[in-house]
């Protein structure tokens, strides 16, 4: 229940920590901010800027966390698990996921591999397991290769996703129920 509301962290390292019901809303994590083997449970992380440019989360658990409006700039996640997280207007700008797992419903989230930190589209999502996730509206993959990823159980990425932009085949999304194509 610690209130870190609007705190600024720079070049910090946290190892083997449990963040139980903290308020990190509006916080900023800059520089080489590292979290290893940490648990975030029922954390308020809305409107937070996570790991700008060199943040790394390794073997972390995010359970029932609120990520609404959170911006992940160039953040690296390795062997992390995301369980029943709340997303909305959440963008993983240039972030890298390696051997991570998502459990629960995803909606209004963008995985974005367009930035110079990801010169190769296959770097964005490597061995990510979505088998226990369900995709709601506006789950978007921008310049991400999904070949090594596991889709939600009982479906395929080809069934769930379509080219949301007519002139750009690298943007795949669940879109809305109407499946509108942008020109």
Steps between C-alpha positions, in 0.01 A plus 500: 500500500797733456417819310765577237256725311693708241840387633799513266747211497823518302774237467350284775516125559243297691561129564271247671243764599126463546292807419160420656227754420735793439388820333753576227256706291669780311849373591793510262775241472796627300849391407625156591212408730508125563261267676603139550282231655248757625125466547250776432164397646191723476729788406363831373726578206269720294649795312851380578805520274686173544868440433569772252779388268671234710254358751518124549255275682631147546296214648235738635134434572234761430170381649174698487691822429338808347702613196241738352669785316847362569782560252781247481784661306767258384451270798627142503301219663670162543315196641223717648141395567203736463186368674160670471646844441280797415597670176358800321684740274818307581793508257814290514705739282811324378480251787640149480335192647702176529349180643210683666145380566165684502198366691156665481334747265704744293336802339596851392872420496768542234821304467716727291830391350552801273773676691878506456537283812340220295677509164361152424121444521561154648666663804172638638336172605714190549338183634205683657220275624147638453337154539321599823403844371195619311518789258235769524470809283804690379780256578751627245838374383692769313807367315520187719572149376283244678661180366650391833190597703214277619152637416204484740378142548270367230582766242778639282645843441378478139141458626518768770694773320463687173677785321343804659674739257440436131840636394707348782509120536723524809212621722281214621216545746183349636352841424141553604203271451442682169855429375546836336798535264679838503633646178 
